[in-house]
Amino acid sequence: MPKIFSLYKILLKEHGDPEKLWPDWCSKDKSLKTRELIALGAILTQRTSWRNADIALRNLLKVDLLSLEIIAGISDLTKLTDLIRPAGFYTTKPKRLHAFSSFVMNNYGGLERMISEDTKLVREKLLKVYGIGPETADTLLLYALDKPSFVIDEYTKRFVKKYELSVETDNYDSLKEMFERSLTKDTTLFQNYHALMIVDAKGKKWSKMEKIA
């Protein structure tokens, strides 16, 4: 669908490079530390605002818990409760952080080894991890692992509706397929487009993420 790429070019011209707004998530040269904070942030931002997730991440950073290896080794998850409370769901999100961290460390020894594995295979494995659904899995793939897997969230659905790209706005898989079929399968393009959809909905001021790593 040519309209999808045309809209991307319009948004990019209007708002500029999203890396300036999302310096960690859209970075072209991510450190391992940055990848880990993005991965943990993808879970913490589930059903809450980025502002709240950001507070939780910074709380973890202050006490040196912004690490998959350290979180995977925690036996008493109540240590995380107060730290991530700003992100909500503080009884389930510690379990999700621990489940994901344990999955990565037990199966890969870290995020770096996941990057070289086939995208489809990693996605299938992620969807079996406690607390990880399609949106979070694709967010992890796209931003933490730099794999071209388009994210469908509420902003994507609003974008589709606003610009009348499809009459179907609730089917995750069909929307994902539509974008991936219409665009060159490129990580930077997918990251930029998704970020620009959020900027289009919220404006630059309310879309900006401050650098953490």
N, C-alpha and C positions, 0 to 999 in steps of 0.2 A: 504494500500500500504506500504509494509515493507521498501521500499526505503526512504520514507519520514522520518520515525523515525531513520533510519540508518544515514541519512544526519544530523539530529539533533545531534546525538551522536558525529559525526565527528566534527561538528562546535563547540560543547561544549568543546570537548577535545582540539581543536585548540585555541579557544579564551577565554575559562574560563567562570566563572560565570558572566553573564551580569549585575548583581547588582553592580559590581565594576565600570561598565561603565555608568549605569543608576541608580544611588543611590536612586533617588526618585521614578521613575517609576517602577523599579523592586524590590523595597524594600519588604521584607517579613513582615514588621511590620509598616504599614503606619499610620501616625497620620491623624486626620481629616484635618488639615491644608495642609498636603501633598496631600491628596485626592482632595482637592479643587484646588490646583495649577495644578495638573495633568488634572483635568476636564477643567479648563480654558485654559490650554496649548493645550489641544486637539483641541479646537476651534481656538485658535490663530495660530496654525501651519498649518491650512488648506491652501493649495496652496502657501506655503512659506517654507523656511528652518527652522529647529529648532533654529538655531542661532538667527534669527529674532524674532521668538516667545519668545525665552528666554529673549531677551532685553525688549520686551513688558511686560512680566511677572515681571521682576525686576523693571520696571517702576511703575507697579501697586503696588508692594510690598513697594516701597519707600514712597508712599503716603497712605498706609494702605487701598488699594482698592482690595487686593488679597483675596476677600471674596465674596462668593455667596450671603450671606445675604445683604451685603452693596451694591453690584452691582444691586441686585434685587430691592433695594429701591431707586436707582438713577432715578430722573425724567428728568434730562437734560443729555442726553447721550453724548453731546459734551465734557463733562468732561473727557471722555475716549478717545476721538479722538487722541489727541497729544500723550497720553501715549502709545497707542497701534499702532501708526503710523508705527513703524519699522516692524510690522507683515503684513503690506499691507492691502488692502481692508478696509481702516479705516472708510469708510462710512457705510459698512455693518457689519463688525465684532463687533462694539459696540452693534448693535441690536441683534446679535447672542449671545453675552455674556449675555445681559440682558434677552433675551428670555429663555435661558437655566437656568440662575440663578433664574428667576421668576418661571419657571416650577418646579425646585427642591424645592424651599422654599414654594411655594403654595401647592404643592402636598405631600411633605414629611417632610418639616421643616428642611431639611438638607440631606446630602448624606448618613448618617448612616442608616436611615430607608430604603433607596433604596436597600441596600446590602441584606436585608432579603427577598426582593420580588423576585418572579420567574423571571429568566433571560429573557425568551422569552417575558413575559409581559412587563418588563421594556424596552426591545428593541423596542417593538411595540409602546410604548408611546414616546420613544425618537425620533423615526422616524417621529413623528407628530410635533415635536418642530421645529420652524423656524431655518433654517440653519444647521440642522443635518441630514446628509445622512448616509448610511450604514457604511462607513468607520469610520466616527466620532462616530457613535453610538457604534460600536464594540470597538473602542479605549477607550471610556468612560467606557464601561462595563468591559473590560479586565484590564485596568490599574487603573482607579479611584475607581471602585467598586470591583475589584478582582473577577470578574465572568468569567468563561471560555468561552469566545466568540472570536473566532479567527479573527484577523484583516487582511483584504486583502487591501493592498495599492500598490503603484507602485513598492516598493521593493519586496513585495511578488510575484508580477507578473513577475518581472525580475528573481527572484529566480526560479520560476516554469519553465520559459523559459530556463534559464541557465542549469538547471539540467534535463530538458526534463521530467518534471513530468506530464505534460498534454499538449495537443495540443490546448486546450481552455484556453486562458490567459486573456480574457476580461470579462467573465461572473462572476460577483462578487459572486453570490449565489452558483454557481457550484464549484468554487475554495474554498469557505468557507466550503462547505459540504465535499469536498475532504480531507481537512486537519483535520476537526473535526471527520470524519469517520476513519481516519488513525491513530489518536493519542488518548491516554487516555485523557479524558476530565478533565484536570488538569490546574488550573490557572497558577501556576509557570511554567509549561511546555510551555503553550501557550505564556506567556510573554517572557520567555527566547528565544523561537524559533523565534518569531517575531523580537526581538532585535538582535539576531544573524544573521538574514537575512540581516539586515541593516549593521551590522559589516562586513559581507561577501562581501557586495557591496562597502562599503566606506572605510573599514579598521578601526582599533581601534581609531586611532588619530582623524579621522573626524566623528566618531560615538559617541564620549564621551559627556555626559551631566554633567555639574557641578551641584552639589546639590544646591537647592534653599531654601527649607523649613528647 
